[in-house]
């Protein structure tokens, strides 16, 4: 089985660096990697035996970057330490640069006074070669591996300005202007942009950091009659722990004793308290309100729902959408093109009679202003914020490609039970048919067959039995997905399920009676005995399930958004037709087996219905979820459905599907806006710089501002709220 690791990477200066590192990692045998410049992380998947974590880290080091194995709760501290170090360097650079920039004030009154040039050299040199050493290191590593990046542009531009000025100063050419203030100011402004950019990126990743901070550190256990606190890491599955009023639940568990309400907003995005009592599940990091709960641990460490959410959000934020891969290719050739433009600008200025200094300044301005940072940040920062905002509102998106596909959804198929309905059917009527079959015995035999099943209909029938000890044992048990179950109990071979199946295919008066009940929107389950002479009806169970509140409005909103909705169900045609009519659905497919749901999805895709989605919650929905272009699973559904789905709706509310489409539209709209800003910035600024109309200092400030503006634009996505109509 392949292994996956997400590594923090330092030393990347632009999208070209990320592209180079990604290429180097993908050249390793058995490794598939993606590198995200915005999150400063590399995600690598490898086949054991062909590669390992040590080889991947060595490849990162060889490419000129540094990486460290991720440690719990250290990412936020790593970002803070990096920010403090950069802030310290910026302050030193600012102190050295301000005197150089201050002399420019004298130009306003026409006096053209300046600091002694030797002093200017002494002030600018530490900024150039000490503070700016990072640009030389990055440029060398990039060129050593046959590529170019932002560091190459900054190093070339500032070195040219500093070198020319140093030559003029040492040679005593007093009639020639020097540009020490330009080289120093460019490095200082680039550093300022990096600081602002890193702070903005940290805010963009804030959703993930807030999830990590939610993890409790201690758990309360009862030992020798006393309550004591132990580290959460010490808890094992099946350990008993206590949750006192106001405490956070330490791990996932099942309530054994007590009644209380819990705030599960961190999972679902809903602030409404949820009642918990014996038999209910509780989840790590949710907060207890008033009562005391005694619980048994069911998921600890990396097996908790919170850990799974953190892992899913981290992988999604580090993934790449198709549009981002296109941007990476553009960034890969962008720097060489800029170098060529700078050389051409330099040559043209000399050709048309301008002096060497004017030609040099034009070339330096082109090199400085054309940094591809804004282009590289346009897509990943928007994805980070969008996916993070989704996790905060109970919409877990598996990867960036899914987020891009959701907006294009044209057809959406719904499972019935647990998705369109509440999934909590109740037995409304019990009809014994055989003379030797009392109501009580009918319930016990049916409960015996349904014991252990997670299907909602099975749970409803099993719940009728009040005395579990009286339930007979079952032998030769066999399940028929979508039809029913069969087994031997009390010497009888029994079937429980769809009436036609339980009685055999030939149409009978009993199955006709079941059909009549179905016309009223009720589901029928028939218990029959299989004998050598044929099937004998023992009794009929009538079950009803309530439509989810607001489901009709959800269907209507999806239809208005251009999404065609249909239902796929194993229930009979009459029940499906009744439900479809009540919900305003014009299309449904009934009496289909679970395996046929996946075939139905494939048929829709082949029929030219555009991108086809599936929403479900049960184990039997997993194949259809996997076959669809975009799949939605209810957070309260089965693990198989959740693992197969592209989007998990932790709110357990189909309205979140509309919200997911809205979030996708908002995120992709922001990506398009960011890319437009980045491209327009370069299209406008490069010709201005090449013509000599931009001072290098202004170019440096514009470059820094472009990166910060793109990240700031992405942060506006945090204003998105669920419930807004598309």
C-alpha positions as CSV (number, residue, x, y, z in Angstrom):
1,X,0.0,0.0,0.0
2,X,1.3,3.4,-0.9
3,X,2.4,5.8,1.8
4,X,1.8,9.6,1.9
5,X,3.7,12.4,3.7
6,X,3.2,16.2,3.8
7,X,6.4,18.0,4.5
8,X,6.9,21.7,5.3
9,X,9.4,23.2,2.8
10,X,11.4,26.4,3.3
11,X,13.5,28.3,0.7
12,X,10.9,28.7,-2.0
13,X,10.7,32.2,-3.4
14,X,8.1,31.9,-6.1
15,X,6.0,29.5,-8.1
16,X,8.9,28.6,-10.4
17,X,10.7,27.2,-7.3
18,X,7.7,25.0,-6.5
19,X,7.6,23.8,-10.1
20,X,11.3,22.9,-10.0
21,X,11.0,21.0,-6.7
22,X,7.9,19.2,-7.9
23,X,9.7,18.1,-11.0
24,X,12.7,16.9,-9.0
25,X,10.5,14.8,-6.6
26,X,8.5,13.2,-9.5
27,X,11.7,12.0,-11.0
28,X,12.3,9.7,-8.0
29,X,11.2,6.1,-8.8
30,X,7.7,5.3,-7.4
31,X,7.1,8.8,-6.2
32,X,4.1,11.1,-7.1
33,X,4.5,14.6,-5.6
34,X,2.9,18.0,-5.7
35,X,4.4,21.2,-4.2
36,X,2.2,24.1,-3.1
37,X,4.0,27.5,-3.0
38,X,1.2,29.1,-1.0
39,X,1.2,26.5,1.8
40,X,5.0,26.0,1.5
41,X,4.4,22.2,1.7
42,X,5.3,19.2,-0.5
43,X,2.9,16.3,-0.6
44,X,4.6,13.0,-1.7
45,X,3.0,9.6,-2.3
46,X,5.4,6.7,-2.8
47,X,5.5,2.9,-3.1
48,X,7.4,1.3,-0.2
49,X,10.5,-0.5,-1.5
50,X,11.0,2.0,-4.3
51,X,11.3,5.1,-2.1
52,X,11.1,6.3,1.5
53,X,10.8,9.5,3.5
54,X,14.6,9.9,3.8
55,X,15.1,9.8,0.0
56,X,12.3,12.4,-0.5
57,X,13.9,14.7,2.1
58,X,17.3,14.2,0.5
59,X,15.9,15.1,-2.9
60,X,14.4,18.3,-1.5
61,X,17.8,19.2,0.0
62,X,19.5,18.4,-3.3
63,X,17.1,20.7,-5.1
64,X,18.3,23.6,-2.8
65,X,15.5,23.7,-0.3
66,X,15.1,22.4,3.2
67,X,12.4,20.2,4.7
68,X,11.5,18.8,8.1
69,X,9.3,15.9,9.2
70,X,6.0,17.3,10.4
71,X,5.5,17.3,14.2
72,X,2.2,17.7,16.0
73,X,1.3,21.3,16.9
74,X,4.6,22.7,15.6
75,X,3.5,24.2,12.2
76,X,2.1,27.4,13.8
77,X,5.3,27.8,15.8
78,X,7.5,27.3,12.7
79,X,5.6,30.0,10.9
80,X,6.0,32.4,13.8
81,X,9.7,31.7,14.1
82,X,10.2,32.3,10.4
83,X,8.2,35.5,10.5
84,X,10.2,36.8,13.5
85,X,13.5,36.1,11.7
86,X,12.3,37.9,8.5
87,X,11.0,40.8,10.5
88,X,14.4,41.1,12.2
89,X,16.3,41.2,8.9
90,X,13.8,43.7,7.5
91,X,14.3,46.1,10.5
92,X,18.1,46.0,9.9
93,X,17.6,46.6,6.2
94,X,15.2,49.5,6.9
95,X,17.7,51.2,9.2
96,X,20.4,51.0,6.6
97,X,18.2,52.0,3.7
98,X,16.4,55.0,5.2
99,X,19.4,57.4,5.1
100,X,19.8,56.4,1.4
101,X,16.2,57.1,0.7
102,X,16.2,60.3,2.8
103,X,18.6,62.0,0.5
104,X,16.0,61.8,-2.3
105,X,14.0,64.5,-0.4
106,X,16.6,67.0,-1.3
107,X,15.8,66.4,-5.0
108,X,12.3,67.9,-4.4
109,X,13.8,71.4,-3.8
110,X,16.2,71.1,-6.7
111,X,19.3,71.1,-4.5
112,X,20.4,67.6,-5.5
113,X,22.5,67.2,-2.3
114,X,23.5,63.7,-1.5
115,X,25.4,61.7,1.2
116,X,29.1,61.1,0.6
117,X,29.2,58.3,-1.9
118,X,31.6,56.2,0.2
119,X,29.1,56.3,3.0
120,X,26.4,55.3,0.6
121,X,28.5,52.3,-0.4
122,X,29.1,51.4,3.2
123,X,25.3,51.5,3.9
124,X,24.2,49.7,0.8
125,X,26.8,46.8,0.8
126,X,25.4,45.0,3.9
127,X,21.9,45.2,2.6
128,X,23.1,43.8,-0.8
129,X,25.3,41.0,0.4
130,X,24.2,40.1,3.9
131,X,20.4,40.9,4.0
132,X,20.1,40.0,0.3
133,X,22.2,36.8,0.6
134,X,19.0,34.7,0.4
135,X,18.5,35.9,-3.1
136,X,22.0,34.9,-4.2
137,X,21.6,31.4,-2.6
138,X,18.2,30.9,-4.2
139,X,19.5,32.1,-7.6
140,X,22.5,29.8,-7.4
141,X,20.4,26.8,-6.5
142,X,18.0,27.6,-9.3
143,X,20.6,28.1,-12.0
144,X,22.5,25.0,-10.8
145,X,19.5,22.9,-11.6
146,X,19.0,24.5,-15.0
147,X,16.0,26.8,-14.2
148,X,15.2,30.3,-13.1
149,X,13.1,31.9,-10.4
150,X,12.3,35.2,-8.7
151,X,15.7,35.1,-6.9
152,X,17.5,35.3,-10.2
153,X,15.5,38.4,-11.2
154,X,16.1,40.2,-7.9
155,X,19.8,39.1,-7.6
156,X,20.5,40.2,-11.2
157,X,18.6,43.5,-10.9
158,X,20.1,44.7,-7.6
159,X,23.6,43.4,-8.4
160,X,23.5,45.5,-11.6
161,X,22.4,48.6,-9.8
162,X,24.9,48.1,-6.9
163,X,27.8,47.1,-9.2
164,X,27.4,50.1,-11.5
165,X,27.2,52.5,-8.5
166,X,30.2,50.9,-6.8
167,X,32.3,51.2,-10.0
168,X,31.3,54.9,-10.4
169,X,32.2,55.6,-6.7
170,X,35.5,53.8,-6.7
171,X,36.5,55.3,-10.1
172,X,35.6,58.8,-8.9
173,X,33.2,59.5,-11.8
174,X,31.4,62.3,-10.0
175,X,29.4,63.4,-13.0
176,X,27.6,60.0,-13.1
177,X,24.6,59.3,-10.9
178,X,24.7,56.3,-8.5
179,X,21.8,54.0,-7.6
180,X,22.7,52.6,-4.1
181,X,19.3,53.7,-2.8
182,X,17.7,51.7,-5.6
183,X,19.4,48.4,-4.9
184,X,19.0,48.7,-1.1
185,X,15.3,49.8,-1.4
186,X,14.4,47.0,-3.7
187,X,15.8,44.4,-1.3
188,X,14.1,46.1,1.6
189,X,10.8,46.3,-0.2
190,X,10.9,42.7,-1.3
191,X,11.5,41.7,2.3
192,X,8.6,43.8,3.4
193,X,6.4,42.1,0.7
194,X,7.6,38.7,1.9
195,X,6.7,39.5,5.5
196,X,3.2,40.8,4.6
197,X,2.8,37.8,2.3
198,X,3.7,35.3,5.0
199,X,1.3,36.9,7.4
200,X,-1.5,36.8,4.8
201,X,-0.7,33.2,3.9
202,X,-0.9,32.3,7.6
203,X,-4.3,33.8,7.8
204,X,-5.3,31.9,4.6
205,X,-4.3,28.7,6.4
206,X,-6.0,29.8,9.6
207,X,-8.9,27.3,9.2
208,X,-6.5,24.3,9.4
209,X,-4.5,25.9,12.3
210,X,-7.7,26.5,14.3
211,X,-8.6,22.8,13.8
212,X,-5.2,21.7,15.1
213,X,-5.6,23.9,18.1
214,X,-8.9,22.3,19.0
215,X,-7.3,19.0,19.8
216,X,-7.5,18.5,23.6
217,X,-4.3,17.7,25.5
218,X,-5.7,16.0,28.5
219,X,-8.5,13.5,29.3
220,X,-10.3,12.8,32.6
221,X,-10.5,9.2,33.9
222,X,-11.8,7.7,37.1
223,X,-9.2,5.8,39.1
224,X,-9.8,4.4,42.6
225,X,-12.8,6.6,43.0
226,X,-10.9,9.8,42.1
227,X,-11.0,11.8,38.8
228,X,-7.5,12.4,37.4
229,X,-6.2,13.9,34.3
230,X,-3.9,12.0,31.9
231,X,-2.5,13.0,28.5
232,X,-4.8,12.3,25.6
233,X,-2.1,10.2,24.0
234,X,-2.3,7.7,26.9
235,X,-5.9,6.7,26.1
236,X,-6.5,3.4,24.2
237,X,-9.6,2.1,22.5
238,X,-12.2,0.8,25.0
239,X,-10.7,2.9,27.8
240,X,-13.4,4.6,29.9
241,X,-13.2,8.4,30.2
242,X,-15.3,11.2,31.8
243,X,-16.5,14.4,30.2
244,X,-17.4,17.0,32.8
245,X,-19.5,20.1,32.2
246,X,-17.5,22.7,30.2
247,X,-14.8,20.1,29.2
248,X,-13.9,19.2,25.6
249,X,-14.3,15.6,24.6
250,X,-10.8,14.2,24.4
251,X,-11.3,11.4,21.8
252,X,-14.1,9.8,19.8
253,X,-16.3,7.6,22.0
254,X,-19.7,6.1,22.8
255,X,-21.8,7.4,25.8
256,X,-22.2,4.7,28.5
257,X,-23.9,6.8,31.2
258,X,-25.3,10.3,31.5
259,X,-27.3,12.9,29.6
260,X,-26.0,16.2,28.3
261,X,-25.9,18.5,25.3
262,X,-22.7,19.0,23.2
263,X,-21.6,21.9,21.0
264,X,-20.6,20.2,17.7
265,X,-20.1,23.4,15.7
266,X,-16.5,22.5,15.0
267,X,-17.7,19.4,13.1
268,X,-20.9,20.6,11.5
269,X,-20.8,24.4,11.5
270,X,-24.1,24.4,13.3
271,X,-24.2,26.1,16.7
272,X,-27.3,24.3,17.9
273,X,-26.5,22.0,20.9
274,X,-26.9,18.2,20.3
275,X,-28.5,15.9,22.9
276,X,-26.3,13.0,23.9
277,X,-27.3,10.0,26.0
278,X,-26.4,6.3,26.4
279,X,-25.6,4.8,23.0
280,X,-24.9,8.1,21.2
281,X,-21.5,8.8,19.7
282,X,-19.3,11.7,20.8
283,X,-16.4,13.2,18.9
284,X,-13.0,14.7,20.0
285,X,-12.9,18.5,20.5
286,X,-16.7,18.9,20.8
287,X,-17.6,20.7,24.0
288,X,-19.9,19.5,26.8
289,X,-22.4,21.9,28.1
290,X,-24.1,20.9,31.4
291,X,-24.3,17.2,32.3
292,X,-21.6,14.6,33.2
293,X,-20.9,11.9,30.5
294,X,-19.2,8.5,31.1
295,X,-17.9,7.3,27.7
296,X,-16.0,4.4,26.1
297,X,-13.2,5.4,23.7
298,X,-13.8,4.2,20.1
299,X,-11.3,6.3,18.2
300,X,-8.0,7.6,19.5
301,X,-5.0,9.4,18.0
302,X,-5.1,9.5,14.2
303,X,-8.4,7.5,14.3
304,X,-10.6,10.4,15.6
305,X,-13.0,12.3,13.4
306,X,-11.1,15.5,14.1
307,X,-7.8,14.0,13.0
308,X,-9.5,12.7,9.8
309,X,-10.8,16.2,9.1
310,X,-7.4,17.8,9.7
311,X,-5.8,15.3,7.4
312,X,-8.4,15.8,4.7
313,X,-8.2,19.6,4.9
314,X,-4.4,19.6,4.8
315,X,-4.3,17.3,1.8
316,X,-7.0,19.3,0.0
317,X,-5.3,22.7,0.7
318,X,-2.0,21.1,-0.6
319,X,-3.6,19.7,-3.8
320,X,-3.7,21.4,-7.1
321,X,-6.6,22.3,-9.3
322,X,-6.2,21.9,-13.1
323,X,-6.1,25.7,-13.6
324,X,-3.1,25.8,-11.1
325,X,-1.1,23.3,-13.1
326,X,-1.5,25.6,-16.2
327,X,-0.3,28.6,-14.1
328,X,2.7,26.5,-13.0
329,X,3.7,25.9,-16.6
330,X,3.4,29.6,-17.3
331,X,5.5,30.5,-14.3
332,X,8.2,28.0,-15.5
333,X,8.8,29.9,-18.7
334,X,8.0,33.4,-17.3
335,X,11.4,34.2,-15.8
336,X,13.5,33.3,-18.9
337,X,11.1,35.5,-21.0
338,X,11.5,38.4,-18.6
339,X,15.3,38.0,-18.8
340,X,15.1,38.3,-22.6
341,X,12.8,41.4,-22.3
342,X,15.3,43.0,-19.9
343,X,18.2,42.4,-22.3
344,X,16.2,43.7,-25.3
345,X,15.2,46.8,-23.3
346,X,18.9,47.4,-22.4
347,X,20.0,47.1,-26.0
348,X,17.3,49.3,-27.4
349,X,18.0,52.1,-25.0
350,X,21.7,52.1,-26.1
351,X,20.8,51.7,-29.7
352,X,18.5,54.8,-29.7
353,X,21.1,57.1,-28.0
354,X,20.3,56.8,-24.3
355,X,23.3,56.6,-22.0
356,X,24.5,53.4,-20.2
357,X,22.9,54.4,-16.9
358,X,19.4,54.9,-18.4
359,X,19.6,51.6,-20.2
360,X,20.7,49.8,-17.1
361,X,17.9,51.3,-15.0
362,X,15.3,50.2,-17.5
363,X,16.7,46.7,-17.5
364,X,16.8,46.6,-13.7
365,X,13.2,47.8,-13.5
366,X,12.0,45.0,-15.8
367,X,13.8,42.4,-13.7
368,X,12.4,43.7,-10.4
369,X,8.8,44.4,-11.4
370,X,8.2,41.1,-13.3
371,X,8.5,38.7,-10.3
372,X,6.0,35.9,-10.8
373,X,4.9,35.8,-7.1
374,X,1.5,37.2,-7.7
375,X,0.9,34.7,-10.5
376,X,2.0,31.8,-8.3
377,X,-0.1,32.9,-5.3
378,X,-3.3,33.7,-7.3
379,X,-4.7,30.1,-7.3
380,X,-3.4,28.3,-4.2
381,X,-4.3,31.1,-1.7
382,X,-7.9,31.2,-3.0
383,X,-8.1,27.4,-2.8
384,X,-6.7,27.5,0.8
385,X,-9.2,30.0,2.0
386,X,-12.1,28.4,0.1
387,X,-11.4,24.8,1.3
388,X,-10.7,26.1,4.8
389,X,-14.0,28.1,4.9
390,X,-15.8,25.0,3.8
391,X,-14.4,23.0,6.7
392,X,-15.5,25.7,9.1
393,X,-19.1,25.3,7.9
394,X,-19.2,21.5,7.8
395,X,-18.3,21.0,4.1
396,X,-15.2,18.8,3.8
397,X,-13.8,18.9,0.3
398,X,-11.3,16.1,-0.6
399,X,-9.1,18.0,-3.0
400,X,-8.9,21.2,-5.2
401,X,-9.9,19.4,-8.4
402,X,-13.2,18.5,-6.8
403,X,-13.8,22.1,-5.8
404,X,-13.3,23.1,-9.5
405,X,-15.7,20.3,-10.7
406,X,-18.5,21.1,-8.4
407,X,-19.3,24.4,-10.1
408,X,-19.8,22.5,-13.4
409,X,-22.2,20.0,-12.0
410,X,-25.2,19.4,-14.4
411,X,-26.9,16.2,-13.1
412,X,-27.2,15.1,-9.5
413,X,-28.6,11.7,-8.4
414,X,-29.9,11.2,-4.9
415,X,-30.2,8.1,-2.8
416,X,-33.6,8.0,-1.1
417,X,-33.3,6.6,2.4
418,X,-31.1,8.8,4.7
419,X,-30.5,11.4,2.0
420,X,-33.9,12.6,0.7
421,X,-35.6,11.2,3.8
422,X,-34.4,11.3,7.4
423,X,-33.3,7.7,7.3
424,X,-35.2,6.9,10.5
425,X,-38.2,4.9,9.3
426,X,-40.7,3.6,11.8
427,X,-42.9,0.6,11.7
428,X,-46.5,1.9,11.5
429,X,-48.3,-1.4,11.1
430,X,-47.7,-5.1,11.8
431,X,-49.9,-7.7,10.0
432,X,-49.5,-11.4,11.0
433,X,-50.9,-13.7,8.2
434,X,-50.3,-17.2,9.4
435,X,-52.6,-18.7,12.0
436,X,-49.6,-20.0,14.0
437,X,-47.9,-16.6,14.0
438,X,-48.6,-14.2,16.8
439,X,-47.6,-10.6,16.6
440,X,-44.9,-11.1,19.3
441,X,-43.4,-14.1,17.5
442,X,-43.4,-12.3,14.2
443,X,-41.4,-9.5,15.7
444,X,-38.9,-11.8,17.4
445,X,-38.3,-13.8,14.2
446,X,-37.9,-10.6,12.1
447,X,-35.6,-9.1,14.8
448,X,-33.4,-12.2,14.7
449,X,-32.8,-11.8,11.0
450,X,-32.2,-8.0,11.3
451,X,-29.8,-8.3,14.3
452,X,-26.6,-6.4,13.6
453,X,-27.7,-4.8,10.3
454,X,-27.1,-1.1,9.9
455,X,-29.8,-0.6,7.3
456,X,-32.4,1.9,8.5
457,X,-35.3,-0.4,7.7
458,X,-33.6,-3.2,9.6
459,X,-33.0,-1.0,12.6
460,X,-36.6,0.1,12.6
461,X,-37.8,-3.5,12.8
462,X,-35.2,-4.6,15.3
463,X,-36.2,-1.7,17.6
464,X,-39.7,-3.3,18.0
465,X,-38.2,-6.0,20.1
466,X,-38.1,-5.1,23.8
467,X,-36.5,-8.3,25.1
468,X,-33.2,-9.0,23.4
469,X,-32.8,-12.2,25.4
470,X,-35.9,-13.7,23.7
471,X,-34.5,-13.2,20.2
472,X,-33.7,-16.6,18.7
473,X,-30.4,-17.4,17.1
474,X,-30.0,-17.5,13.4
475,X,-28.0,-19.9,11.3
476,X,-27.1,-20.0,7.6
477,X,-27.6,-16.2,7.4
478,X,-27.3,-14.6,4.0
479,X,-27.9,-11.0,2.9
480,X,-29.2,-10.1,-0.6
481,X,-28.3,-6.4,-1.2
482,X,-31.4,-4.4,-2.2
483,X,-33.7,-7.3,-1.7
484,X,-33.6,-8.6,1.9
485,X,-32.1,-11.3,4.2
486,X,-32.5,-15.0,4.7
487,X,-31.6,-17.4,7.6
488,X,-32.7,-20.3,9.7
489,X,-34.4,-19.7,13.1
490,X,-36.5,-22.0,15.3
491,X,-36.1,-24.7,12.6
492,X,-37.6,-22.4,9.9
493,X,-35.9,-21.1,6.8
494,X,-37.0,-17.5,6.7
495,X,-36.9,-14.6,4.3
496,X,-37.5,-10.9,5.2
497,X,-37.5,-8.2,2.6
498,X,-39.2,-7.0,-0.6
499,X,-42.6,-8.8,-0.8
500,X,-42.1,-10.1,-4.4
501,X,-38.6,-11.4,-3.5
502,X,-39.7,-13.0,-0.2
503,X,-42.7,-14.8,-1.9
504,X,-40.9,-15.7,-5.1
505,X,-41.3,-13.9,-8.4
506,X,-44.8,-15.0,-9.4
507,X,-47.3,-12.2,-8.6
508,X,-49.6,-13.0,-5.8
509,X,-52.5,-11.4,-3.9
510,X,-50.2,-10.7,-1.0
511,X,-47.6,-8.9,-3.1
512,X,-50.5,-7.0,-4.6
513,X,-51.6,-5.9,-1.1
514,X,-48.0,-4.7,-0.5
515,X,-48.1,-2.8,-3.8
516,X,-51.3,-1.1,-2.7
517,X,-49.7,0.1,0.5
518,X,-46.7,1.3,-1.5
519,X,-49.1,3.5,-3.5
520,X,-49.5,5.5,-0.3
521,X,-45.8,6.1,0.0
522,X,-45.2,3.3,2.5
523,X,-42.5,0.7,2.4
524,X,-43.4,-3.0,2.9
525,X,-41.2,-5.8,4.3
526,X,-42.6,-9.3,4.2
527,X,-41.5,-12.2,6.4
528,X,-41.9,-15.5,4.7
529,X,-41.1,-19.2,5.4
530,X,-39.4,-21.1,2.5
531,X,-40.7,-24.6,2.4
532,X,-40.3,-27.4,-0.2
533,X,-43.9,-26.7,-1.3
534,X,-43.1,-23.0,-1.8
535,X,-43.0,-19.8,0.2
536,X,-45.5,-19.1,3.0
537,X,-46.3,-15.6,4.1
538,X,-46.0,-15.1,7.8
539,X,-46.5,-11.4,8.2
540,X,-46.1,-7.9,6.8
541,X,-44.4,-4.9,8.3
542,X,-45.4,-1.4,7.0
543,X,-42.7,1.3,7.4
544,X,-42.8,5.0,6.8
545,X,-40.0,7.5,6.6
546,X,-40.2,11.3,6.8
547,X,-38.9,13.6,4.0
548,X,-36.1,15.8,5.2
549,X,-37.4,19.3,6.2
550,X,-36.7,21.8,3.4
551,X,-35.7,19.0,0.9
552,X,-38.2,20.2,-1.7
553,X,-36.7,23.7,-1.5
554,X,-33.2,22.2,-2.0
555,X,-34.3,20.4,-5.1
556,X,-36.0,23.6,-6.4
557,X,-32.8,25.6,-5.8
558,X,-30.7,23.1,-7.6
559,X,-33.1,23.0,-10.6
560,X,-32.9,26.8,-10.7
561,X,-29.2,26.6,-10.7
562,X,-29.3,24.4,-13.8
563,X,-28.8,21.0,-12.1
564,X,-31.1,18.2,-13.1
565,X,-32.1,16.1,-10.1
566,X,-33.2,12.5,-10.0
567,X,-33.6,9.7,-7.5
568,X,-32.0,6.2,-7.4
569,X,-33.6,3.8,-5.0
570,X,-34.0,0.1,-4.4
571,X,-37.5,0.8,-3.1
572,X,-40.5,-0.1,-5.3
573,X,-41.7,2.2,-8.1
574,X,-44.9,3.4,-6.3
575,X,-43.0,4.6,-3.2
576,X,-40.4,6.3,-5.4
577,X,-43.0,8.0,-7.6
578,X,-44.9,9.3,-4.5
579,X,-41.7,10.8,-3.1
580,X,-40.5,12.2,-6.4
581,X,-43.9,14.0,-6.8
582,X,-43.7,15.5,-3.3
583,X,-40.2,16.8,-3.9
584,X,-40.8,18.1,-7.4
585,X,-38.5,15.6,-9.1
586,X,-39.3,14.8,-12.7
587,X,-37.1,11.7,-12.9
588,X,-36.4,8.7,-10.8
589,X,-35.2,5.1,-11.1
590,X,-36.7,2.5,-8.7
591,X,-36.2,-1.1,-7.8
592,X,-32.5,-1.1,-8.7
593,X,-29.9,-3.1,-6.8
594,X,-26.9,-1.3,-5.2
595,X,-24.6,-2.6,-7.9
596,X,-26.9,-1.2,-10.5
597,X,-26.7,2.3,-9.0
598,X,-23.1,2.6,-10.2
599,X,-24.3,1.4,-13.7
600,X,-27.0,4.0,-13.6
601,X,-24.4,6.7,-12.9
602,X,-22.3,5.5,-15.8
603,X,-25.3,5.5,-18.1
604,X,-26.1,9.1,-17.2
605,X,-22.5,10.1,-18.0
606,X,-22.5,8.3,-21.4
607,X,-25.9,9.8,-22.2
608,X,-24.3,13.3,-22.4
609,X,-25.8,14.6,-19.1
610,X,-22.6,16.6,-18.4
611,X,-20.8,16.2,-15.0
612,X,-22.9,13.7,-13.0
613,X,-22.9,13.8,-9.2
614,X,-24.2,11.4,-6.6
615,X,-25.4,12.1,-3.0
616,X,-25.8,9.2,-0.6
617,X,-25.1,7.9,2.8
618,X,-25.1,4.1,2.9
619,X,-22.7,1.3,2.3
620,X,-24.7,0.3,-0.8
621,X,-24.1,3.9,-2.2
622,X,-20.3,3.6,-2.2
623,X,-20.0,2.1,-5.7
624,X,-22.2,4.8,-7.2
625,X,-20.4,7.5,-5.2
626,X,-17.1,6.3,-6.6
627,X,-18.5,6.1,-10.2
628,X,-19.8,9.7,-10.2
629,X,-17.8,12.8,-11.3
630,X,-18.6,14.6,-8.0
631,X,-19.9,12.6,-4.9
632,X,-21.5,13.9,-1.7
633,X,-21.8,11.8,1.5
634,X,-23.8,12.7,4.6
635,X,-21.5,13.0,7.6
636,X,-23.8,10.7,9.6
637,X,-23.6,8.0,6.9
638,X,-21.5,4.9,6.7
639,X,-17.7,5.0,6.7
640,X,-17.6,3.4,3.3
641,X,-19.7,6.2,1.8
642,X,-17.6,8.9,3.5
643,X,-14.4,7.4,2.3
644,X,-15.7,7.1,-1.3
645,X,-17.1,10.6,-1.4
646,X,-15.4,13.7,-2.8
647,X,-17.3,16.0,-0.4
648,X,-18.5,15.1,3.1
649,X,-21.4,17.1,4.5
650,X,-20.8,17.1,8.2
651,X,-24.0,19.0,8.8
652,X,-25.9,15.9,7.5
653,X,-28.1,18.3,5.6
654,X,-28.6,18.1,1.8
655,X,-28.8,21.9,1.7
656,X,-25.1,21.8,2.2
657,X,-24.9,20.5,-1.4
658,X,-26.2,23.9,-2.6
659,X,-23.7,25.6,-0.3
660,X,-20.9,23.5,-1.7
661,X,-21.8,24.6,-5.2
662,X,-22.0,28.2,-4.0
663,X,-18.6,27.9,-2.3
664,X,-17.1,26.4,-5.5
665,X,-18.5,29.3,-7.6
666,X,-17.1,31.9,-5.1
667,X,-13.7,30.3,-5.0
668,X,-13.3,29.9,-8.7
669,X,-14.6,33.4,-9.2
670,X,-11.9,34.6,-6.9
671,X,-9.2,32.6,-8.7
672,X,-10.2,34.1,-12.0
673,X,-10.1,37.6,-10.4
674,X,-6.7,37.0,-9.0
675,X,-5.3,35.6,-12.2
676,X,-6.7,38.6,-14.1
677,X,-5.1,41.0,-11.6
678,X,-1.7,39.2,-11.8
679,X,-1.7,39.1,-15.6
680,X,-2.9,42.7,-16.0
681,X,-0.2,43.8,-13.5
682,X,2.6,42.2,-15.6
683,X,1.1,43.3,-19.0
684,X,1.0,46.9,-17.9
685,X,4.1,47.1,-15.7
686,X,6.7,45.4,-17.9
687,X,6.3,47.7,-20.9
688,X,6.4,50.7,-18.5
689,X,9.6,49.4,-16.9
690,X,11.2,48.6,-20.3
691,X,10.5,52.1,-21.6
692,X,12.3,53.6,-18.6
693,X,9.2,55.2,-17.1
694,X,9.5,53.3,-13.8
695,X,12.2,53.9,-11.2
696,X,13.5,50.6,-9.8
697,X,12.4,51.6,-6.3
698,X,8.8,52.1,-7.5
699,X,9.1,48.8,-9.4
700,X,10.1,47.0,-6.2
701,X,7.3,48.5,-4.3
702,X,4.8,47.6,-7.1
703,X,6.1,44.0,-7.1
704,X,5.6,43.6,-3.4
705,X,2.2,45.2,-3.5
706,X,1.0,42.9,-6.3
707,X,1.7,39.8,-4.2
708,X,0.1,41.2,-1.1
709,X,-3.0,42.4,-3.0
710,X,-3.6,38.9,-4.5
711,X,-3.4,37.2,-1.1
712,X,-5.6,39.9,0.4
713,X,-8.1,39.4,-2.4
714,X,-8.2,35.7,-1.6
715,X,-8.8,36.4,2.1
716,X,-12.0,38.2,1.2
717,X,-13.4,34.7,0.6
718,X,-13.6,34.3,4.4
719,X,-16.7,36.5,4.1
720,X,-18.6,33.7,2.3
721,X,-21.5,32.4,4.3
722,X,-23.5,29.2,3.8
723,X,-27.2,29.5,2.9
724,X,-26.7,32.1,0.1
725,X,-28.5,31.2,-3.0
726,X,-26.5,30.7,-6.1
